[in-house]
């Protein structure tokens, strides 16, 4: 469904933030793009969604295709119209509006269809149904994230890009939200690209994962394979030999685009 091929992104025409990465998201798949802060994950998702010019960044080379057609360089609203919808980091919602008003203004349809879609979203996140008349600015961090995801769902996505779902949310809520996202795949018939620092939570629901460092893909593989790999456990899942201090100390580490391990 989504394919990036040798994508390179620079800031201010000088700083290379993404260095020739390639990745794929299949139909109805959940794919995790993992890495620490500054690895290039958010730059990648902004390149896909069309928001790069806001940050004085540009795609220097490579391809971005959605359902076989190029979306490279399209404006954000055109990317969204194709069916690729971004849930940005830090839960960007309209804080002075109620939950229901937030959803109403982001729905693609009006009338009975909008009401039916909204009730379907409330079914996915019952706590929002209970708070539909509450001002969004008074929601908890987890509830705000649910609202941001619900806004994206009302845009009728085919592919949802979720940037840092876990940011600033308690671990038990992250686990709940990940479970809801896993359910959404079948319920709303969508594909999902998770951009995450929390590798453990993301790999618990993903089918496939990519790990970024320094703007490159350094490891990739089926989620189960990544979860069981010793070096991934040590440096991204918080287990293993704590004596190592850098991922670059690992003998298996290679700055290549594919992991064959």
Buried (B, 14 or more C-beta within 10 A) or exposed (E): BBBBBEBBBBBEEEEBBBBBBBBBBEEBBBBBBBBBEEBBBBBBBBBBBBBBEEBEBBBEEBBBBBBEEEBBBBEBEEBBBBBBBBBBBEBEBBEEBBBBBBBBEBBEEEEEEBEEBBEBBBEBBEBBBEBBEBBBEEBEBBBBBBBBBBBBBBBBBBBBBBBBBBBEBEEEBBBBBBEBBBEBBEEBEBBBBBBBBBBBBBBBBBBBBBBBBBBBBBBBBEBEBBBEBEBBBBBBBEEBEEEEEEBEEBEEBEEEBEBEE
